[in-house]
Amino acid sequence: MTDWTDWPFFDDEHRALEGEVRDWAQKNLSHAHGSDVDAECRTIVVMLGRAGFLEHTVAHNGDLPDVRRLAIIRAALAYQAGLADFSFAMQGLGSGAISLFGGDEIKKIWLPRVGKGEAIAAFALTEPDTGSDVAAISTTGTRDTDGYVINGAKSFISNGTIADVVTLFARTGSPEDGARGLSAFVLPVSTPGLTVSRRINTIAPHPLAELSLENVRVSDGCRLGEEGDGFKIAMQTLNLFRVTVGAAALGFARRALDEALAFSRERNLGGAPLADHPVTQARLADMATSLDASALLIARAAYEQDMRPGEDHRREAAMAKLHATEEAQSIIDAAVQLHGGRGVEVGSKVEELYREIRALRIYEGASEVQRQVIGKTLVKEGR
């Protein structure tokens, strides 16, 4: 199959990075999750830090992370192990708002540690009663003499059970202010009053949690940007990393196609390899075509973000995430179908991929939200 880094969206530095990550992943990562997901994630973060890959997730000297590098790394890690992709991605998302909006002091405290794998980051936006409707956040940040007192709850927080630092969003204005009443804060998870109230178990094991905040006191220095900037900070952080969700889906889908190809060559049906049957070849052709289409959308979106950083690339990013995640689900489902009974056997690679891919169509903006983003920009341009 075509190596997507050979396309003109990438340069020699990106191609070298892809080879480095791919080789490292093959040597160091197992596709199977261990019995202790939290411990495994901590170990992977340390390994990624020592390998130097986490340095790509944080800002250096005021420069934003290179989205093409992030996409390349996520695709290569996801191909080998979903938990490794998760661990890498959350270091970027969890610290992304610090890279984009943090003052010198906050950056100095957290970004070097996150980039070395010495601190694990989390991004606390979602709440038990709010998903995609960020403007409806009810966690409150009430003004105090020397800062804020935060009360509320956050849910489905990736790295919630293992994080050292969290970027958290709270309402500092009135409910009537909607999105304009939100602010962003960075605080250590050891801050008194911040606790893990519930572990959330999902079909693909990850360290997800619900967080409780009871009279959590933070200083003005913990706030990112100005009061009321929270919605803008959340959206810009998500926009920076949205394309890379599609890249992770691409990695899962590539692995599924490779597993399907290998199985169809080895499995005999009617005295001939399954791969020799026209029906199988047609299915493999559809999988490969969808895969390349996703790769092109991701490469274009990442290139646009890197080369034109001040412009609005929401539509390109939404298209990349939408197409890559939806098509990866179809590709993996087709791989499971080709494997027959073995495809649903717990422990098989395609069964693992089937569980891993599902969440990508939901988090960081569900597919329905991406369609709204695309549609709104088309209507706006039409006017």
N, C-alpha and C positions, 0 to 999 in steps of 0.2 A: 504494500500500500504506500501511497505518497506520504512522505514526511512533511507535515504541515509547516515546519520551520524552514523548509526549502523555498517557500513562497516569498515574494518580495516585501511582504509586511515585516519581515524579520531581517536582522543582520547577522554577521558572523558571531558576534558576542552572544546573541540569543541561541544560535545553533550550538555553540560550545556549551552553554548552560544546560540546554536540553539533554545533551549527551551525558554531561556530568551527573545531573539529577537521575536520569534513567539508570545509569550504571550503579550509582550509589543505592538507589531503591532496590535494584535486583539483588544486591549484596547484603543489604541490611534490614529489609522489611519482610515480614511474614504476612501472608494474606489473611491468616486466621486471627480473630480476636482472642485474647486470653480471658481468663475468668475474672480478672480485676481490671476493668476498663480504665478506671482512674489512674491506677499505677502504670498501665501501659501508655496512656496519654502523657503522663509526666515524663516517662522514659523517652518517648518519641520526641517530645519538645526539646529535651536535653540533647538528643542525638542530632536533631535538625539544627540546633544552635551550634553545636561543635562542628558540624559540617559547613557552617557558614550560610546556610540557606535562609535562615530567619532574618538575616540582615536585609534581605530584599523586601521585607514586610514593613519596615519603618523608614521614616524620612531621614535623610542625611544632608546636613548643611542647607536645610531649607528646601531641598528638592523632594518632590513627591515620589512615592514608589513607582517604579516602571511597571505599568499594567501588563505589558507583554511578558515580562519576566515572571510576574505573579501567575499569569495564565499558563505559561510553559511549565512552571514548577508544579502547579496544582494538577495539570493533566498527567504529568509523569508520576506524581505520587499516587493519584487516584487509580491509575492503571495497576499499580502494585498493591496498595492497601488503603482502603477508605479512611481508616482512622488516622493515617499519616497525613492525608489531605486535610482532614478536619483539624488536626493539631496545627498544621501550618497556617491554614486559612484563618483560624480564630486568633492567632497572634497578630495577624494583620488587621482584621475587623475590630478586635478588642482594643487595639492601640491606634486605629486609623484616625479617630477624632483628635487624638493627641498630636499625631503627625500633621493634621490639617489645621488645627485651631489652638493647640497648646502653646502656652508661654514658654520662655526659655527654661524656667525653673522646672516646670512639670516635664518638659521634654528631657531635660538632663537627668531627672530622677528615674523615669520609667523607660524611655526608648532604648537606651543601651542594654538594660536588663532584658527587655523583651527580645531584642535582636540577638542576644547571646543565649537565649533559652533559660535565663536565670529567673525570670518572672513570667507567669502565665496570665494572659489577659482575657477579659470577657467584655461583652457589649450587652448592656441591660436596657432594652427598649420595650419589648413585648410585655404585656400584663395579662393576668388571668381573663379579663373581660375585654381586652383589646388586642386585635391581631394587626391587620393591615391599616386600621384606622388609628394612626399615630396621634392625630389631633385629639383623640378622646382619652389620652393618658390621664389617670386620676391620682397617681403617686404625687404627693405634694412636697414642695420645698418652701417652707415658711421662713420668712426673714427673721433673724435673731440679731442680737447685739453685734456679734462678730462673725456672722455667716448665715447659715441656713439649718433648719431642722427638717429632715426628710422622713416622711411616713408613707407607707404603701407596700406594694408587692410587685414583683416581676416574675414572669413565667417563661418557660422554655428558653432559659438562658444557657447557651452553650458554654462549657467550661465552668458552669456555676458551682460544681462540687469541688473544683480544684484550683480556681483562679486565685491569683495574688492581688490583682488590681482590676477594677471594673469601671468602665465608662457608663454612667447611669443618667437617665433622663427623667426629670420631674417637672411638675407644674408649679411654676413660681408666680404665675398670673392667675386670673380668675378663670373658671370653666368657660365663661362666655368669650374669652380671648382665643379659644381653640388652639390652633397650631402656634399662634403668636405668643402664647403664654408659657412655653416650655423653655427649660434651660438644661444644660449638660454639665455634669460633674464627673471628676475623676477621684476615686478614693480607694484606699487599700481595703480588701475584704475583711481585714482584721479590725476595721472601725467598729467600735461598740454599737450594738443595735442592729447590725447587718448580719443576718443568719441565713443558713440554708434551711428552709421550712419543709421542703419535700424534694426527694429525688424523682426525676421523671424518666421512666423506662420506655424506650421506643423499639421499633422493629429492628433497627440497626443500632446496637449499643453505643451510646455516647455519654459523656459526663454532662447531662442536662439537669437543670434544677429550677425550682421555684425559690425565689429569694424574698425574705421578709425584712422590712425596714421599719424599726420602731424607735422614734426619736433619735435618728442618726444625725449627729452634728458634724457639719463640714464648714470649713472656712471659706472666705471669698476666694482664696488662692486655689481652691479645688475646682472652681467653676471654669469652664471653657468658654471663651468668647464673652459676649455681653449677656446680661439677663434678657431672656426672650429669644436668644439665638438657637435654642435647642433643636427646633424642627429643621432649620437650615443645616445645622451640624450633622444631625442624623441622616438627612437625605444625601448630603454630599459624601458622607462616609460610605453609605450604602451604594451610591452611584460609583464610587471609586472601585469597589470590589465586586459589583454585580456581574461584570463580564467574566470574572474568574469562577463564578459558580457554574457558568456554562462550560468553562474549561475543565472543571472537575467532572461534569457530566460527560464531556468528551473523552476523558480518560477512562471512565467506567465503560462507556460504549465501545471504545477501541478494544478494551480487554474482552468484552463480551463477544465482539466479532472474531477476535483471535481464538477465543475458546470454542466458538462455533465452527470455525474453519478447521481447527485441529480435530475436534470430535467428528465432524462430517467426513474427514479423510480416513479416520481410523475405524469408524463404525460401518459395518457391512449391512446392506439391505438388498435382498434378492440376488445375492452373489456378487454384488458390486459395492464399492464404497458409496456411502450416502452422498458424498460430494459429487458423484457422477450423475446424479439424478437431476433432471431439468428443474423440478420443483424446488429442490434445495438450492441450486444455482441462482434461481430467480429470487429466492428469499435473501441469499447472501448479497446479491446485487443491490437489492433495495436497502439493505443495511449499510453497505459501503457508500451508496449514493447519499443517504441521509447523513452519514458520518462526515463526509467531505463538505456537505452544505453547512453543517454546524460549524466545522472548523473554519470555513471561510467567513462566516458571520462573526465568530469570535475574534479571528485575526483582524478583520476590518475594524471592529469596535475597539479592540485594544490599541491598535495603531492610531486611530483617531484620538483616543484619550491621551496617548503619549505625545503625539505630534501637535495637537491643538488643544492644550490643557485649559485654556480660558473659555472654550466654547461649550455649548450645550450638546452633550452626546447621549442624552437619556434614551432617545429612540433606538439608536444603534445598540446600546447596551441592553435595552429591553428585548430587542429582536434576538440578540445573541443568546441571552439567558432563556427566553421562551422557547426558541427552536431547539437549542441544544439539550435542554432538560426534557422537553416533551419527546423529542426523537430518541434520546438515550433510553427513555422508558420503553419505547417501542422496540428498539434494537435489542435491549436486554430481554424483553419478553420473547422476542423471536429466537434468541439464543437458548432460552429456557425451553421453548417449544421444540427446537431441534434436538435438544438433549433428551427429550421424552421424560421418562420417570426419573432419570438421573438428574434432570434439571431442577427438580423440586426436593431432592435429597439434601437434608441439612448437612452443611460442610462442603458442598460442591461450590466451586467458584461462581458459577452463574446464579446459584441460589443466594449467595452472599451479595452479589451485585444487584439482584432483584430487590433486596431489602435496602441496600445503600442508596439506590437512586431515588426512591420515592420522596424523601424529604426535600430534595433539591427543587422539586416543582412547587414547594410551599415557602421555604425560608428565603429571606432577603427579597421578599416581594413575590407572592404567588403568581402563577401563570395568568390568572384572571387580571391581576393588577398590571402585569406587563402588557397585556392586550389593551388595557385602558390607556396606558402611557403612549403606546404606539398610535392608537386611534385618536387620542386628543391632539397629538402633534400633527397628524395628518389633517384633521379638521381645522386646526389653527392655521396651518400653511395654506389650506384651501381658501380661507377667508382673506 
